[in-house]
Amino acid sequence: MRLATFSDYSLRMLLYVAGAPDGRATIREVARAFDVSEHHLVKVAHFLGQEGLLANTRGRHGGLRLARAARDINLAMVVRAAEGGDLLAECFEPESSRCAIAGRCRLQRALREAMEGFYSVLARYTLEDLRLAPRLHGRLVRMSLAQRAA
């Protein structure tokens, strides 16, 4: 299983904001720190705001802040929301599945078990558990500033 880029960016954005010294960051800072498109991160920030994970403020003194404590942001919940459901294979979507053996084969059960195992491990962690060490966060900020100067 591979996380969608959207899920990856969601986790990275939350980690960056959680580690920001004043608890606030901008989309531009996150984009530069991870060398990703600001355009993509605008969508991520909007999504995380809708999910109640980020408080997004526009304007001169705006930016991104965690909408809840890092200890209250569970990774399984973030990934489930960002992934948009648990459709590992076509057979997980009964309305549109064209698989001739959907619902009658053992593969679906095995995949469902694997997915549940994946999420059960993620459920044991919160954003607080994975918060970036201040030195690492500082390194990301310095890299971001260096890119801005270049």
C-alpha positions in Angstrom: 0.0 0.0 0.0 1.2 3.5 -0.8 -0.2 6.7 0.6 -1.6 9.1 -1.9 0.5 12.3 -2.3 -2.4 14.2 -0.8 -2.2 12.1 2.4 1.6 12.5 2.5 1.3 16.3 2.1 -1.4 16.4 4.8 0.8 14.7 7.3 3.9 16.8 6.4 1.9 20.0 6.8 0.6 19.0 10.2 4.0 18.0 11.3 5.5 21.3 10.2 2.8 23.4 11.8 3.0 21.3 15.1 6.7 22.0 15.2 6.7 25.7 14.4 8.2 27.6 17.3 5.2 30.0 17.6 2.7 27.4 16.5 2.1 29.2 13.3 3.3 28.6 9.7 2.4 29.7 6.2 1.7 27.6 3.2 4.7 29.2 1.5 7.0 28.1 4.4 5.7 24.5 4.2 6.1 24.4 0.5 9.6 25.7 0.6 10.6 23.4 3.5 9.4 20.3 1.7 10.0 21.5 -1.9 6.5 21.0 -3.0 4.0 23.1 -4.9 2.2 25.9 -3.0 -0.8 25.2 -5.2 -1.1 21.6 -4.0 -0.6 22.8 -0.4 -3.4 25.3 -0.7 -5.8 22.4 -1.3 -4.3 20.4 1.6 -4.6 23.4 4.0 -8.2 23.9 2.9 -9.0 20.2 3.4 -7.3 20.1 6.8 -9.2 23.2 7.8 -12.5 21.6 6.8 -11.6 18.5 8.8 -11.1 20.7 11.9 -7.3 20.0 12.1 -6.0 23.4 11.0 -7.2 26.9 11.8 -6.5 28.8 8.6 -6.4 32.6 8.8 -5.9 34.9 5.8 -4.2 38.2 5.7 -1.0 39.9 6.8 -0.9 38.1 10.2 -2.6 35.0 9.0 -1.3 31.5 8.6 -1.9 28.0 9.7 -2.3 26.8 13.3 -3.3 23.5 14.7 -7.0 23.6 15.5 -6.6 21.1 18.2 -3.8 19.9 20.4 -1.2 17.7 18.6 -2.1 14.9 21.1 -5.7 15.0 19.9 -4.8 14.5 16.2 -4.7 10.8 15.5 -2.8 9.6 12.4 -5.3 7.0 11.4 -8.0 9.6 11.3 -5.9 11.9 9.2 -4.9 9.2 6.7 -8.5 7.8 6.4 -9.9 11.3 5.7 -7.1 12.2 3.3 -7.3 8.9 1.4 -11.0 9.4 1.0 -12.1 5.9 1.9 -10.9 2.4 2.1 -11.0 1.3 -1.5 -8.0 -0.9 -2.0 -9.4 -2.7 -5.0 -12.3 -2.4 -7.4 -14.3 -5.0 -5.4 -14.5 -2.6 -2.4 -16.9 -0.5 -4.4 -19.9 -2.8 -4.9 -22.0 -0.3 -6.9 -19.4 0.0 -9.7 -17.3 -3.1 -9.4 -17.0 -5.1 -12.6 -15.2 -8.0 -10.9 -17.0 -11.3 -11.7 -16.1 -12.8 -8.3 -16.5 -9.7 -6.1 -18.0 -10.7 -2.8 -17.3 -14.4 -3.3 -13.5 -14.5 -3.3 -11.1 -14.5 -0.3 -8.9 -11.7 -1.6 -11.3 -9.0 -0.5 -11.2 -10.4 3.1 -7.4 -10.6 3.1 -7.1 -7.0 1.8 -9.6 -5.8 4.3 -7.6 -7.4 7.1 -4.4 -5.9 5.9 -6.0 -2.5 5.7 -7.4 -2.8 9.2 -4.0 -3.8 10.5 -2.4 -0.7 8.8 -5.0 1.6 10.4 -4.7 0.0 13.8 -1.0 0.7 13.9 -1.6 4.3 12.8 -4.3 4.7 15.4 -1.7 4.1 18.1 0.1 7.4 17.2 -0.8 11.0 17.4 0.8 14.1 15.9 2.4 14.7 19.3 4.2 11.4 19.1 5.7 12.4 15.8 6.4 16.1 16.4 9.5 17.2 14.7 12.5 17.8 17.0 13.3 21.5 17.2 16.6 20.9 15.5 15.0 19.2 12.6 12.3 21.8 12.3 15.0 24.6 12.4 16.8 22.8 9.6 13.7 22.8 7.5 13.2 26.5 8.2 16.8 27.3 7.2 16.4 25.3 4.0 13.2 27.3 3.3 15.0 30.6 3.9 17.9 29.5 1.7 15.5 28.7 -1.1 13.9 32.1 -0.7 17.3 33.9 -1.0 18.2 31.9 -4.1 
